[in-house]
Amino acid sequence: MTTSAVRHALRDNLSEDAEHWLAESMDAVAADPAKIRALFPAVGRKCGRGPLTTEHDELRGWSVDDAVRVLLLSSLSARALVSETNELYRYGDASEKRAVLRGLAEVPIGPDGLPLIRDALRTNDTRLVAAALGTYGAEHLDASGYRHGVLKCVFMGIPLAGISGLAERADPELTRMLRSFAEERLAAGRPVPADVGLLVPEFSDLEA
């Protein structure tokens, strides 16, 4: 996905006033990266917080404010990108943190965004954990980090259908971990999440 897809999706989701605000804000961030600190929290009020109506599969589940914030991130200069992104994540609310995580794949931050992904995976916020296993996380997490992220999604009830890279990154060790998790649940008389069956066929017929 590229920022052009995000821009296209926003065309049908923003009012004329919101479009004008976004254009001015992107210009302001490009000229002075520090201005994003005040603009980022204002996005919901200026542009809306509803679901993003889009035909792009990669953007399904996004909100309007997610998309607008990603475009603001894309306006940051390469020199300011790491420092400002870290600040926005550190001091942002859950919605702002989620937008940062989703935006990592759309900016040239390289591996410098990984500390934010790892932090999100340590939380118990389903929104952040799911966003951490988006495109950026799937491409940059090492094998162990990705496996544990997937296992956490299963444990928290986050649908694996929304996790990026599962078909490419699933390996025998992940299957073993999920099988062990499922067997422990059964031994304790607890239900096994249906998503386990996506990677461990013998559990595909169990009710969650």
MDTraj code that builds the backbone (N, CA, C; nanometers):
import mdtraj as md
import numpy as np

residues = "MET THR THR SER ALA VAL ARG HIS ALA LEU ARG ASP ASN LEU SER GLU ASP ALA GLU HIS TRP LEU ALA GLU SER MET ASP ALA VAL ALA ALA ASP PRO ALA LYS ILE ARG ALA LEU PHE PRO ALA VAL GLY ARG LYS CYS GLY ARG GLY PRO LEU THR THR GLU HIS ASP GLU LEU ARG GLY TRP SER VAL ASP ASP ALA VAL ARG VAL LEU LEU LEU SER SER LEU SER ALA ARG ALA LEU VAL SER GLU THR ASN GLU LEU TYR ARG TYR GLY ASP ALA SER GLU LYS ARG ALA VAL LEU ARG GLY LEU ALA GLU VAL PRO ILE GLY PRO ASP GLY LEU PRO LEU ILE ARG ASP ALA LEU ARG THR ASN ASP THR ARG LEU VAL ALA ALA ALA LEU GLY THR TYR GLY ALA GLU HIS LEU ASP ALA SER GLY TYR ARG HIS GLY VAL LEU LYS CYS VAL PHE MET GLY ILE PRO LEU ALA GLY ILE SER GLY LEU ALA GLU ARG ALA ASP PRO GLU LEU THR ARG MET LEU ARG SER PHE ALA GLU GLU ARG LEU ALA ALA GLY ARG PRO VAL PRO ALA ASP VAL GLY LEU LEU VAL PRO GLU PHE SER ASP LEU GLU ALA".split()
xyz = np.array([
    [0.0832, -0.1189, 0.0000],
    [0.0000, 0.0000, 0.0000],
    [0.0876, 0.1251, 0.0000],
    [0.0389, 0.2322, -0.0619],
    [0.1120, 0.3577, -0.0648],
    [0.0229, 0.4689, -0.0121],
    [0.0836, 0.5842, 0.0148],
    [0.0035, 0.6967, 0.0629],
    [-0.0965, 0.7421, -0.0425],
    [-0.0709, 0.7119, -0.1693],
    [-0.1676, 0.7481, -0.2732],
    [-0.2990, 0.6728, -0.2517],
    [-0.2910, 0.5487, -0.2036],
    [-0.4128, 0.4725, -0.1731],
    [-0.4872, 0.5363, -0.0566],
    [-0.4132, 0.5851, 0.0407],
    [-0.4756, 0.6518, 0.1556],
    [-0.5427, 0.7809, 0.1100],
    [-0.4741, 0.8568, 0.0276],
    [-0.5321, 0.9813, -0.0256],
    [-0.6611, 0.9517, -0.1031],
    [-0.6562, 0.8493, -0.1860],
    [-0.7726, 0.8134, -0.2675],
    [-0.8903, 0.7754, -0.1787],
    [-0.8623, 0.6985, -0.0747],
    [-0.9690, 0.6549, 0.0151],
    [-1.0327, 0.7725, 0.0885],
    [-0.9537, 0.8742, 0.1166],
    [-1.0051, 0.9879, 0.1924],
    [-1.0942, 1.0793, 0.1095],
    [-1.0865, 1.0697, -0.0216],
    [-1.1640, 1.1595, -0.1065],
    [-1.3131, 1.1538, -0.0762],
    [-1.3614, 1.0366, -0.0452],
    [-1.5043, 1.0190, -0.0193],
    [-1.5376, 1.0225, 0.1295],
    [-1.4398, 1.0573, 0.2109],
    [-1.4609, 1.0523, 0.3555],
    [-1.4410, 1.1852, 0.4259],
    [-1.3954, 1.2869, 0.3526],
    [-1.3689, 1.4165, 0.4144],
    [-1.4590, 1.5239, 0.3562],
    [-1.5007, 1.6142, 0.4415],
    [-1.5740, 1.7316, 0.3942],
    [-1.4763, 1.8264, 0.3271],
    [-1.5282, 1.9258, 0.2597],
    [-1.4414, 2.0244, 0.1942],
    [-1.3541, 2.0965, 0.2954],
    [-1.4130, 2.1306, 0.4103],
    [-1.3355, 2.1981, 0.5152],
    [-1.2252, 2.1081, 0.5686],
    [-1.2563, 1.9783, 0.5851],
    [-1.1563, 1.8845, 0.6364],
    [-1.0432, 1.8650, 0.5359],
    [-1.0769, 1.8580, 0.4085],
    [-0.9740, 1.8457, 0.3051],
    [-0.8812, 1.9666, 0.3069],
    [-0.9402, 2.0842, 0.3232],
    [-0.8602, 2.2067, 0.3276],
    [-0.7685, 2.2050, 0.4499],
    [-0.8219, 2.1628, 0.5638],
    [-0.7413, 2.1561, 0.6859],
    [-0.6257, 2.0579, 0.6682],
    [-0.6531, 1.9434, 0.6085],
    [-0.5487, 1.8434, 0.5887],
    [-0.4389, 1.8947, 0.4968],
    [-0.4766, 1.9580, 0.3874],
    [-0.3767, 2.0106, 0.2942],
    [-0.2876, 2.1143, 0.3623],
    [-0.3479, 2.2042, 0.4364],
    [-0.2703, 2.3063, 0.5076],
    [-0.1810, 2.2425, 0.6136],
    [-0.2327, 2.1420, 0.6812],
    [-0.1559, 2.0768, 0.7875],
    [-0.0369, 2.0005, 0.7315],
    [-0.0553, 1.9343, 0.6196],
    [0.0560, 1.8627, 0.5574],
    [0.1645, 1.9600, 0.5142],
    [0.1264, 2.0725, 0.4609],
    [0.2239, 2.1742, 0.4219],
    [0.2977, 2.2273, 0.5445],
    [0.2231, 2.2466, 0.6527],
    [0.2836, 2.2993, 0.7751],
    [0.3853, 2.2016, 0.8322],
    [0.3526, 2.0723, 0.8313],
    [0.4445, 1.9704, 0.8837],
    [0.5679, 1.9588, 0.7954],
    [0.5496, 1.9701, 0.6655],
    [0.6635, 1.9639, 0.5742],
    [0.7601, 2.0793, 0.5985],
    [0.7053, 2.1951, 0.6330],
    [0.7888, 2.3135, 0.6572],
    [0.8499, 2.3134, 0.7967],
    [0.7746, 2.2611, 0.8943],
    [0.8205, 2.2607, 1.0334],
    [0.7712, 2.1325, 1.1007],
    [0.8544, 2.0280, 1.1050],
    [0.8117, 1.8984, 1.1579],
    [0.7512, 1.9040, 1.2983],
    [0.7970, 1.9954, 1.3813],
    [0.7479, 2.0028, 1.5192],
    [0.5989, 2.0356, 1.5259],
    [0.5448, 2.0923, 1.4209],
    [0.4030, 2.1291, 1.4233],
    [0.3115, 2.0079, 1.4256],
    [0.3642, 1.8925, 1.3897],
    [0.2800, 1.7727, 1.3907],
    [0.2353, 1.7392, 1.5323],
    [0.3087, 1.7841, 1.6325],
    [0.2742, 1.7514, 1.7708],
    [0.1398, 1.8120, 1.8121],
    [0.1085, 1.9289, 1.7607],
    [-0.0202, 1.9917, 1.7907],
    [-0.1285, 1.9459, 1.6940],
    [-0.0907, 1.9163, 1.5705],
    [-0.1891, 1.8794, 1.4692],
    [-0.2397, 1.7359, 1.4870],
    [-0.1545, 1.6468, 1.5299],
    [-0.1910, 1.5050, 1.5419],
    [-0.3121, 1.4840, 1.6335],
    [-0.3131, 1.5445, 1.7533],
    [-0.4288, 1.5234, 1.8412],
    [-0.5563, 1.5901, 1.7901],
    [-0.5445, 1.6880, 1.7007],
    [-0.6610, 1.7622, 1.6527],
    [-0.7329, 1.6927, 1.5376],
    [-0.6759, 1.5855, 1.4857],
    [-0.7299, 1.5220, 1.3644],
    [-0.8742, 1.4771, 1.3816],
    [-0.9040, 1.4099, 1.4904],
    [-1.0391, 1.3584, 1.5096],
    [-1.1429, 1.4683, 1.5092],
    [-1.1115, 1.5776, 1.5735],
    [-1.2049, 1.6903, 1.5802],
    [-1.2197, 1.7595, 1.4459],
    [-1.1118, 1.7690, 1.3715],
    [-1.1138, 1.8406, 1.2439],
    [-1.1645, 1.7552, 1.1267],
    [-1.1384, 1.6256, 1.1311],
    [-1.1668, 1.5407, 1.0149],
    [-1.2634, 1.4264, 1.0414],
    [-1.2909, 1.3961, 1.1662],
    [-1.3829, 1.2885, 1.1985],
    [-1.3137, 1.1629, 1.2457],
    [-1.3915, 1.0786, 1.3143],
    [-1.3365, 0.9553, 1.3721],
    [-1.4095, 0.8303, 1.3230],
    [-1.4984, 0.8450, 1.2274],
    [-1.5779, 0.7313, 1.1818],
    [-1.4987, 0.6318, 1.1002],
    [-1.5609, 0.5189, 1.0686],
    [-1.4950, 0.4167, 0.9853],
    [-1.4600, 0.4734, 0.8481],
    [-1.3462, 0.4318, 0.7954],
    [-1.3040, 0.4748, 0.6629],
    [-1.3752, 0.3905, 0.5584],
    [-1.4533, 0.4558, 0.4731],
    [-1.5201, 0.3865, 0.3633],
    [-1.4208, 0.3732, 0.2484],
    [-1.3880, 0.2503, 0.2110],
    [-1.2839, 0.2302, 0.1115],
    [-1.3000, 0.0972, 0.0400],
    [-1.2476, 0.0907, -0.0820],
    [-1.2439, -0.0339, -0.1580],
    [-1.1074, -0.1020, -0.1466],
    [-1.0135, -0.0369, -0.0784],
    [-0.8787, -0.0936, -0.0625],
    [-0.8801, -0.1945, 0.0527],
    [-0.8516, -0.3188, 0.0220],
    [-0.8529, -0.4225, 0.1252],
    [-0.7573, -0.3912, 0.2392],
    [-0.6423, -0.3303, 0.2063],
    [-0.5417, -0.3020, 0.3087],
    [-0.5884, -0.1991, 0.4102],
    [-0.6915, -0.1222, 0.3743],
    [-0.7392, -0.0162, 0.4623],
    [-0.8670, -0.0532, 0.5362],
    [-0.9135, -0.1742, 0.5171],
    [-1.0359, -0.2146, 0.5862],
    [-1.0097, -0.2221, 0.7363],
    [-1.1014, -0.1652, 0.8119],
    [-1.0831, -0.1593, 0.9564],
    [-1.0199, -0.0299, 1.0036],
    [-0.9745, 0.0529, 0.9093],
    [-0.9187, 0.1823, 0.9462],
    [-1.0313, 0.2811, 0.9749],
    [-0.9972, 0.3845, 1.0486],
    [-1.0884, 0.4957, 1.0703],
    [-1.0387, 0.6155, 0.9900],
    [-1.1245, 0.7148, 0.9748],
    [-1.0853, 0.8354, 0.9011],
    [-0.9649, 0.9012, 0.9659],
    [-0.9660, 0.9115, 1.0985],
    [-0.8528, 0.9768, 1.1661],
    [-0.7236, 0.8980, 1.1510],
    [-0.7319, 0.7631, 1.1418],
    [-0.6116, 0.6842, 1.1115],
    [-0.5487, 0.7325, 0.9802],
    [-0.6320, 0.7396, 0.8767],
    [-0.5821, 0.7731, 0.7437],
    [-0.5236, 0.9137, 0.7394],
    [-0.5915, 1.0088, 0.8016],
    [-0.5418, 1.1466, 0.8022],
    [-0.4088, 1.1543, 0.8755],
    [-0.3980, 1.0867, 0.9879],
    [-0.2729, 1.0908, 1.0649],
    [-0.1579, 1.0261, 0.9882],
    [-0.1873, 0.9217, 0.9120],
    [-0.0825, 0.8590, 0.8316],
    [-0.0308, 0.9572, 0.7271],
    [-0.1190, 1.0358, 0.6682],
    [-0.0737, 1.1357, 0.5706],
    [0.0099, 1.2440, 0.6381],
    [-0.0250, 1.2810, 0.7593],
    [0.0582, 1.3779, 0.8312],
    [0.1970, 1.3198, 0.8567],
    [0.2027, 1.1935, 0.8948],
    [0.3326, 1.1291, 0.9153],
    [0.4150, 1.1290, 0.7870],
    [0.3487, 1.1078, 0.6747],
    [0.4191, 1.1020, 0.5464],
    [0.4756, 1.2374, 0.5061],
    [0.4301, 1.3433, 0.5726],
    [0.4794, 1.4777, 0.5406],
    [0.6068, 1.5123, 0.6165],
    [0.6430, 1.4308, 0.7138],
    [0.7644, 1.4571, 0.7911],
    [0.8891, 1.4377, 0.7051],
    [0.9877, 1.5209, 0.7284],
    [1.1150, 1.5039, 0.6597],
    [1.1853, 1.3801, 0.7134],
    [1.2731, 1.3226, 0.6328],
    [1.3456, 1.2031, 0.6745],
    [1.4261, 1.2286, 0.8012],
    [1.4791, 1.3480, 0.8145],
    [1.5627, 1.3803, 0.9305],
    [1.4826, 1.3835, 1.0599],
    [1.3560, 1.4254, 1.0504],
    [1.2734, 1.4391, 1.1707],
    [1.1871, 1.3169, 1.1978],
    [1.1839, 1.2233, 1.1045],
    [1.0870, 1.1146, 1.1093],
    [1.0958, 1.0311, 1.2371],
    [1.2143, 0.9848, 1.2710],
    [1.2280, 0.8952, 1.3860],
    [1.1927, 0.9665, 1.5158],
    [1.2485, 1.0842, 1.5374],
    [1.2250, 1.1547, 1.6633],
    [1.0791, 1.1943, 1.6802],
    [1.0174, 1.2468, 1.5749],
    [0.8788, 1.2900, 1.5865],
    [0.7839, 1.1711, 1.5998],
    [0.8105, 1.0655, 1.5278],
    [0.7262, 0.9466, 1.5376],
    [0.7312, 0.8886, 1.6784],
    [0.8510, 0.8833, 1.7363],
    [0.8648, 0.8334, 1.8729],
    [0.7876, 0.9204, 1.9718],
    [0.7949, 1.0525, 1.9539],
    [0.7244, 1.1441, 2.0439],
    [0.5729, 1.1283, 2.0313],
    [0.5252, 1.1170, 1.9085],
    [0.3808, 1.1028, 1.8869],
    [0.3292, 0.9743, 1.9504],
    [0.4052, 0.8691, 1.9387],
    [0.3637, 0.7416, 1.9977],
    [0.3716, 0.7490, 2.1500],
    [0.4774, 0.8048, 2.2006],
    [0.4982, 0.8074, 2.3457],
    [0.3897, 0.8862, 2.4175],
    [0.3517, 1.0000, 2.3635],
    [0.2578, 1.0878, 2.4329],
    [0.1149, 1.0797, 2.3792],
    [0.0915, 1.0018, 2.2747],
    [-0.0408, 0.9955, 2.2151],
    [-0.1370, 0.9064, 2.2915],
    [-0.2659, 0.9271, 2.2671],
    [-0.3650, 0.8358, 2.3219],
    [-0.3678, 0.7106, 2.2349],
    [-0.4580, 0.6175, 2.2673],
    [-0.4584, 0.4898, 2.1967],
    [-0.4824, 0.5066, 2.0466],
    [-0.5712, 0.5993, 2.0092],
    [-0.5992, 0.6207, 1.8674],
    [-0.4778, 0.6768, 1.7948],
    [-0.4068, 0.7674, 1.8602],
    [-0.2871, 0.8251, 1.7992],
    [-0.1758, 0.7220, 1.7884],
    [-0.1603, 0.6403, 1.8913],
    [-0.0592, 0.5335, 1.8855],
    [-0.0897, 0.4373, 1.7707],
    [-0.2180, 0.4002, 1.7574],
    [-0.2555, 0.3079, 1.6508],
    [-0.2232, 0.3656, 1.5138],
    [-0.2500, 0.4945, 1.4967],
    [-0.2205, 0.5575, 1.3680],
    [-0.0706, 0.5570, 1.3395],
    [0.0106, 0.5801, 1.4416],
    [0.1559, 0.5747, 1.4232],
    [0.1970, 0.4355, 1.3778],
    [0.1453, 0.3331, 1.4449],
    [0.1806, 0.1955, 1.4091],
    [0.1396, 0.1632, 1.2657],
    [0.0209, 0.2082, 1.2271],
    [-0.0248, 0.1827, 1.0905],
    [0.0548, 0.2637, 0.9891],
    [0.1037, 0.3781, 1.0307],
    [0.1771, 0.4632, 0.9391],
    [0.3210, 0.4227, 0.9156],
    [0.3752, 0.3364, 1.0004],
    [0.5155, 0.2975, 0.9855],
    [0.5453, 0.2370, 0.8492],
    [0.4489, 0.1665, 0.7930],
    [0.4701, 0.1034, 0.6623],
    [0.4681, 0.2038, 0.5482],
    [0.4225, 0.3263, 0.5756],
    [0.4067, 0.4262, 0.4704],
    [0.5154, 0.5328, 0.4718],
    [0.6109, 0.5194, 0.5625],
    [0.7186, 0.6189, 0.5721],
    [0.8534, 0.5466, 0.5696],
    [0.9586, 0.6148, 0.5260],
    [1.0901, 0.5501, 0.5140],
    [1.1659, 0.5451, 0.6464],
    [1.1086, 0.4747, 0.7430],
    [1.1691, 0.4708, 0.8762],
    [1.2599, 0.3497, 0.8954],
    [1.2502, 0.2512, 0.8059],
    [1.3356, 0.1332, 0.8171],
    [1.3149, 0.0617, 0.9496],
    [1.4199, 0.0011, 1.0044],
    [1.4054, -0.0750, 1.1292],
    [1.3878, 0.0122, 1.2525],
    [1.3990, 0.1440, 1.2379],
    [1.3872, 0.2320, 1.3547],
    [1.2469, 0.2355, 1.4131],
    [1.1497, 0.1808, 1.3427],
    [1.0149, 0.1755, 1.3975],
    [0.9891, 0.0524, 1.4829],
    [1.0816, -0.0423, 1.4840],
    [1.0606, -0.1668, 1.5576],
    [1.0393, -0.1496, 1.7078],
    [1.1085, -0.0574, 1.7751],
    [1.0812, -0.0407, 1.9192],
    [0.9353, -0.0076, 1.9483],
    [0.8695, 0.0644, 1.8589],
    [0.7287, 0.0971, 1.8792],
    [0.6420, -0.0281, 1.8624],
    [0.6750, -0.1103, 1.7642],
    [0.6030, -0.2355, 1.7435],
    [0.6163, -0.3251, 1.8660],
    [0.7364, -0.3366, 1.9160],
    [0.7590, -0.4227, 2.0321],
    [0.6860, -0.3703, 2.1550],
    [0.6834, -0.2384, 2.1699],
    [0.6101, -0.1808, 2.2829],
    [0.4615, -0.2125, 2.2717],
    [0.4057, -0.1957, 2.1531],
    [0.2629, -0.2229, 2.1330],
    [0.2292, -0.3682, 2.1632],
    [0.3181, -0.4589, 2.1267],
    [0.2934, -0.6009, 2.1516],
    [0.3019, -0.6374, 2.2993],
    [0.3562, -0.5481, 2.3802],
    [0.3605, -0.5720, 2.5251],
    [0.2338, -0.5221, 2.5946],
    [0.1500, -0.4489, 2.5239],
    [0.0292, -0.3947, 2.5846],
    [-0.0834, -0.4973, 2.5836],
    [-0.1924, -0.4614, 2.6515],
    [-0.3122, -0.5447, 2.6489],
    [-0.4245, -0.4739, 2.5744],
    [-0.3881, -0.3798, 2.4892],
    [-0.4845, -0.3064, 2.4080],
    [-0.4965, -0.3769, 2.2727],
    [-0.6115, -0.4361, 2.2468],
    [-0.6279, -0.5127, 2.1226],
    [-0.6053, -0.4276, 1.9982],
    [-0.6388, -0.2981, 2.0069],
    [-0.6201, -0.2100, 1.8916],
    [-0.4730, -0.1956, 1.8568],
    [-0.3907, -0.1842, 1.9598],
    [-0.2473, -0.1651, 1.9367],
    [-0.1796, -0.2952, 1.8948],
    [-0.2190, -0.4044, 1.9566],
    [-0.1589, -0.5331, 1.9206],
    [-0.1900, -0.5669, 1.7747],
    [-0.3148, -0.5467, 1.7342],
    [-0.3524, -0.5749, 1.5956],
    [-0.2771, -0.4858, 1.4987],
    [-0.2637, -0.3569, 1.5319],
    [-0.1923, -0.2646, 1.4444],
    [-0.0438, -0.2981, 1.4371],
    [0.0110, -0.3488, 1.5467],
    [0.1534, -0.3854, 1.5480],
    [0.1834, -0.4983, 1.4511],
    [0.0830, -0.5820, 1.4235],
    [0.1025, -0.6915, 1.3290],
    [0.0419, -0.6578, 1.1935],
    [0.0506, -0.5314, 1.1596],
    [0.0149, -0.4875, 1.0257],
    [0.1320, -0.5086, 0.9312],
    [0.1309, -0.4377, 0.8197],
    [0.2328, -0.4577, 0.7160],
    [0.3742, -0.4370, 0.7668],
    [0.3964, -0.3307, 0.8432],
    [0.5318, -0.3022, 0.8906],
    [0.5817, -0.4124, 0.9839],
    [0.4996, -0.4498, 1.0817],
    [0.5407, -0.5534, 1.1759],
    [0.5693, -0.6850, 1.1065],
    [0.4853, -0.7211, 1.0100],
    [0.5045, -0.8466, 0.9375],
    [0.6356, -0.8463, 0.8598],
    [0.6776, -0.7304, 0.8126],
    [0.7993, -0.7214, 0.7321],
    [0.9265, -0.7080, 0.8159],
    [0.9144, -0.6539, 0.9383],
    [1.0353, -0.6211, 1.0139],
    [1.0579, -0.7020, 1.1410],
    [0.9543, -0.7608, 1.1982],
    [0.9757, -0.8413, 1.3181],
    [1.0583, -0.9653, 1.2849],
    [1.1440, -1.0054, 1.3768],
    [1.2153, -1.1307, 1.3555],
    [1.1181, -1.2463, 1.3773],
    [1.1629, -1.3671, 1.3480],
    [1.0738, -1.4826, 1.3520],
    [1.0119, -1.5023, 1.4899],
    [1.0929, -1.4894, 1.5939],
    [1.0417, -1.5090, 1.7299],
    [0.9382, -1.4030, 1.7661],
    [0.9689, -1.2774, 1.7343],
    [0.8765, -1.1695, 1.7648],
    [0.7442, -1.1846, 1.6928],
    [0.7514, -1.2266, 1.5669],
    [0.6285, -1.2437, 1.4901],
    [0.5458, -1.3589, 1.5464],
    [0.6102, -1.4698, 1.5778],
    [0.5371, -1.5852, 1.6328],
    [0.4648, -1.5481, 1.7618],
    [0.5363, -1.4826, 1.8518],
    [0.4744, -1.4463, 1.9796],
    [0.3631, -1.3435, 1.9601],
    [0.3770, -1.2573, 1.8604],
    [0.2705, -1.1629, 1.8296],
    [0.1446, -1.2340, 1.7829],
    [0.1602, -1.3331, 1.6970],
    [0.0455, -1.4107, 1.6484],
    [-0.0195, -1.4856, 1.7636],
    [0.0616, -1.5469, 1.8493],
    [0.0075, -1.6200, 1.9633],
    [-0.0698, -1.5267, 2.0562],
    [-0.0188, -1.4065, 2.0739],
    [-0.0890, -1.3102, 2.1595],
    [-0.2223, -1.2719, 2.0977],
    [-0.2259, -1.2578, 1.9655],
    [-0.3525, -1.2260, 1.8979],
    [-0.4558, -1.3356, 1.9230],
    [-0.4144, -1.4602, 1.9135],
    [-0.5056, -1.5720, 1.9385],
    [-0.5549, -1.5677, 2.0824],
    [-0.4647, -1.5454, 2.1741],
    [-0.4994, -1.5406, 2.3162],
    [-0.5970, -1.4272, 2.3458],
    [-0.5811, -1.3126, 2.2760],
    [-0.6639, -1.1957, 2.3020],
    [-0.7915, -1.1928, 2.2178],
    [-0.8069, -1.2904, 2.1283],
    [-0.9258, -1.2942, 2.0451],
    [-0.9216, -1.2003, 1.9265],
    [-0.8024, -1.1611, 1.8853],
    [-0.7867, -1.0751, 1.7677],
    [-0.7875, -1.1643, 1.6436],
    [-0.8797, -1.1442, 1.5502],
    [-0.8892, -1.2327, 1.4330],
    [-0.7599, -1.2373, 1.3525],
    [-0.7139, -1.3564, 1.3237],
    [-0.5909, -1.3714, 1.2462],
    [-0.6090, -1.3304, 1.1007],
    [-0.7334, -1.3236, 1.0560],
    [-0.7583, -1.2817, 0.9177],
    [-0.7085, -1.1400, 0.8930],
    [-0.6983, -1.0590, 0.9976],
    [-0.6520, -0.9219, 0.9816],
    [-0.5032, -0.9044, 1.0040],
    [-0.4326, -1.0139, 1.0287],
    [-0.2893, -1.0080, 1.0550],
    [-0.2126, -1.0187, 0.9233],
    [-0.1176, -0.9308, 0.9041],
    [-0.0404, -0.9294, 0.7796],
    [0.0658, -1.0394, 0.7778],
    [0.0888, -1.0935, 0.6601],
    [0.2008, -1.1836, 0.6383],
    [0.1862, -1.3237, 0.6925],
    [0.0676, -1.3622, 0.7396],
    [0.0546, -1.4918, 0.8052],
    [0.0865, -1.6072, 0.7099],
    [0.0360, -1.6007, 0.5888],
    [0.0596, -1.7093, 0.4934],
    [0.2087, -1.7261, 0.4627],
    [0.2805, -1.6144, 0.4586],
    [0.4224, -1.6189, 0.4237],
    [0.5108, -1.6518, 0.5449],
    [0.4699, -1.6110, 0.6637],
    [0.5581, -1.6209, 0.7786],
    [0.5263, -1.7354, 0.8739],
    [0.4121, -1.7988, 0.8557],
    [0.3810, -1.9138, 0.9406],
    [0.4843, -2.0234, 0.9159],
    [0.5351, -2.0824, 1.0223],
    [0.6363, -2.1863, 1.0101],
    [0.6064, -2.2989, 1.1095],
    [0.6813, -2.4078, 1.1030],
    [0.6548, -2.5208, 1.1934],
    [0.6604, -2.4827, 1.3415],
    [0.7467, -2.3895, 1.3785],
    [0.7561, -2.3504, 1.5187],
    [0.6300, -2.2775, 1.5642],
    [0.5745, -2.1931, 1.4790],
    [0.4496, -2.1255, 1.5131],
    [0.3372, -2.2286, 1.5275],
    [0.3330, -2.3254, 1.4381],
    [0.2325, -2.4313, 1.4468],
    [0.2472, -2.5076, 1.5785],
    [0.3709, -2.5370, 1.6157],
    [0.3956, -2.6089, 1.7419],
    [0.3467, -2.5269, 1.8603],
    [0.3748, -2.3956, 1.8594],
    [0.3332, -2.3094, 1.9701],
    [0.1812, -2.3040, 1.9810],
    [0.1149, -2.2937, 1.8676],
    [-0.0312, -2.2880, 1.8699],
    [-0.0919, -2.4216, 1.9134],
    [-0.0306, -2.5313, 1.8715],
    [-0.0802, -2.6621, 1.9128],
    [-0.0658, -2.6783, 2.0645],
    [0.0484, -2.6382, 2.1170],
    [0.0711, -2.6472, 2.2609],
    [-0.0289, -2.5604, 2.3372],
    [-0.0530, -2.4404, 2.2854],
    [-0.1498, -2.3503, 2.3464],
    [-0.2888, -2.4148, 2.3485],
    [-0.3283, -2.4738, 2.2359],
    [-0.4607, -2.5358, 2.2259],
    [-0.4726, -2.6555, 2.3206],
    [-0.3685, -2.7360, 2.3286],
    [-0.3727, -2.8534, 2.4157],
    [-0.3822, -2.8117, 2.5619],
    [-0.3140, -2.7038, 2.5995],
    [-0.3225, -2.6544, 2.7370],
    [-0.4632, -2.6057, 2.7688],
    [-0.5261, -2.5388, 2.6707],
    [-0.6627, -2.4907, 2.6909],
    [-0.7582, -2.6087, 2.7101],
    [-0.7443, -2.7112, 2.6264],
    [-0.8314, -2.8275, 2.6376],
    [-0.8117, -2.8989, 2.7709],
    [-0.6865, -2.9124, 2.8130],
    [-0.6576, -2.9798, 2.9396],
    [-0.7177, -2.9052, 3.0580],
    [-0.7308, -2.7746, 3.0438],
    [-0.7875, -2.6933, 3.1514],
    [-0.9391, -2.6790, 3.1387],
    [-0.9963, -2.7456, 3.0373],
    [-1.1404, -2.7374, 3.0180],
    [-1.1868, -2.6047, 2.9620],
    [-1.0972, -2.5374, 2.8922],
    [-1.1306, -2.4062, 2.8362],
    [-1.1434, -2.4177, 2.6844],
    [-1.2241, -2.3303, 2.6228],
    [-1.2428, -2.3383, 2.4780],
    [-1.1168, -2.2987, 2.4009],
    [-1.1005, -2.3554, 2.2850],
    [-0.9879, -2.3225, 2.1965],
    [-1.0368, -2.2226, 2.0920],
    [-0.9724, -2.1063, 2.0812],
    [-1.0144, -2.0089, 1.9799],
    [-1.0170, -2.0707, 1.8406],
    [-1.1208, -2.0396, 1.7651],
    [-1.1382, -2.0999, 1.6326],
    [-1.0207, -2.0707, 1.5403],
    [-0.9565, -1.9562, 1.5578],
    [-0.8477, -1.9191, 1.4673],
    [-0.7279, -2.0130, 1.4759],
    [-0.7161, -2.0889, 1.5845],
    [-0.6069, -2.1860, 1.5936],
    [-0.6142, -2.2833, 1.4764],
    [-0.7355, -2.3145, 1.4346],
    [-0.7548, -2.4097, 1.3257],
    [-0.7013, -2.3630, 1.1924],
    [-0.6749, -2.2331, 1.1791],
    [-0.6192, -2.1834, 1.0533],
    [-0.4796, -2.2384, 1.0281],
    [-0.4074, -2.2645, 1.1361],
    [-0.2702, -2.3130, 1.1225],
    [-0.2497, -2.4524, 1.1797],
    [-0.3443, -2.4972, 1.2611],
    [-0.3349, -2.6306, 1.3197],
    [-0.4631, -2.7053, 1.2841],
    [-0.4640, -2.7756, 1.1715],
    [-0.5878, -2.8346, 1.1158],
    [-0.6647, -2.9228, 1.2131],
    [-0.5948, -2.9939, 1.3025],
    [-0.6671, -3.0853, 1.3911],
    [-0.7604, -3.0134, 1.4882],
    [-0.7440, -2.8811, 1.5003],
    [-0.8305, -2.8045, 1.5885],
    [-0.9342, -2.7218, 1.5116],
    [-0.9430, -2.7440, 1.3828],
    [-1.0305, -2.6616, 1.3011],
    [-1.1787, -2.6881, 1.3246],
    [-1.2135, -2.8054, 1.3771],
    [-1.3540, -2.8382, 1.3964],
    [-1.4028, -2.8125, 1.5386],
    [-1.3160, -2.7608, 1.6243],
    [-1.3558, -2.7341, 1.7618],
    [-1.4323, -2.6033, 1.7689],
    [-1.5285, -2.5957, 1.8555],
    [-1.6019, -2.4712, 1.8759],
    [-1.5250, -2.3825, 1.9699],
    [-1.5213, -2.2506, 1.9348],
    [-1.4500, -2.1570, 2.0221],
    [-1.5339, -2.1307, 2.1461],
])
top = md.Topology()
chain = top.add_chain()
for i, resn in enumerate(residues, 1):
    res = top.add_residue(resn, chain, resSeq=i)
    for name in ("N", "CA", "C"):
        top.add_atom(name, md.element.get_by_symbol(name[0]), res)
traj = md.Trajectory(xyz[None], top)
